[in-house]
Amino acid sequence: MRVLVTGGAGFIGSALVRHLVLDKGYEVLNVDKLTYAATLSSLKQVDSAPSYRFLKADICDGRAISEAFTTFKPDRVMHLAAESHVDRSITGARAFVETNVFGTFNMLECARSYWAGLTQELQSQFRFLHVSTDEVYGSLGEDGLFSETTPYDPSSPYSASKAASDHLAKAWSHTYGMPIVVSNCSNNYGPYHFPEKLVPLVILNALEGKPLPVYGNGANIRDWLFVDDHARALDTIAEKGRVGETYNVGGRNERRNIDVVRRICELMNEFNPAGGQHEELIQFVTDRPGHDVRYAIDATKLEKELGWRAQETFDTGIEKTVRWYLDNDWWWAPLRKGYEGTRLGLLKTGT
Ligand code: NAD
């Protein structure tokens, strides 16, 4: 199995590449532009594997991407490359439209011309998995869950650009008959998560006795999924998902942001007793504009139809995550350096 992964140097992409190379024994070509969000050190475990290759390229670059298709000859594409941070999309939306919308268009077009040249048998085996977010569905009230048929209602430049890319992927499936599947997932957390995101930020600030910034009153609810569960879900969907379908991925782990932060503080009180009562470091900061209130995913279709289940609960996953950060400063210390000056800035508390 030869899989072309885009965005494999990012948080979820690197978890997926490690899973495909180490657990599944697949050949992987990782295509990544290496933006600020990329960390090649997350791929240390696969770096020297003969089945792993890396290509530094922009998904908007038609020539580089079509060459990647013709030389690597993938059986599958798993498209994760994206600008992914909501706060950054509010202060600079252009890169989001370029990468998420135009970049996805370019991936689809390059895949289409490669796919058109395959034999009929290979055409039917080929899959293009477009990886997206539950944020395309907008915000929920106190009740209800997002299902695959929930109408799109994105509210940030990030979610709007991802919604546009989902529509492109579905249109390329309908119009050209390409074997495309779309997945929409809830908030991920886990090892190798860039230190500006909520969970690692809280762990590392707590470790260093610095303020723990929480947006608004911390009541926003997210559905949390351990990143390795997402990686397995993506492989399952690419393997068994029905062409033209969408699958929602979620962990049935709804938590208010403030409860996530408090749970991390409890774990830090246990693992880092010298740090005192870490919850005393919590500071509420001005809310993000247009902050969605609640996201929650109904993953029944993925569970029933394809047999996937999350292996981690929030409690087991968050404990593993805290321990991982405490044991792996070699990974996060160099990344964190650049962020020390703006601890409570807008860019620091996105999820
Ligand atoms: P990330 O920001 O950690 O990584 C994105 C990767 O894409 C980086 O390695 C970056 O260098 C690369 N990239 C960005 N622009 C590129 C371009 N023009 N060409 C090539 N590579 C480029 O993102 P993530 O959190 O790992 O998310 C991966 C995917 O999953 C995204 O499509 C995102 O929308 C989706 N998603 C994320 C979450 C989450 O909680 N993080 C939840 C649901 C869905």
Boltz pocket constraint, residues with backbone or C-beta under 6 A from the ligand:
constraints:
  - pocket:
      binder: B
      contacts: [[A, 6], [A, 7], [A, 8], [A, 9], [A, 10], [A, 11], [A, 12], [A, 13], [A, 31], [A, 32], [A, 33], [A, 34], [A, 35], [A, 36], [A, 37], [A, 38], [A, 39], [A, 57], [A, 58], [A, 59], [A, 60], [A, 79], [A, 80], [A, 81], [A, 82], [A, 83], [A, 84], [A, 85], [A, 99], [A, 103], [A, 131], [A, 132], [A, 133], [A, 134], [A, 162], [A, 184], [A, 185], [A, 186], [A, 187], [A, 188], [A, 189], [A, 194], [A, 351]]
      max_distance: 6.0
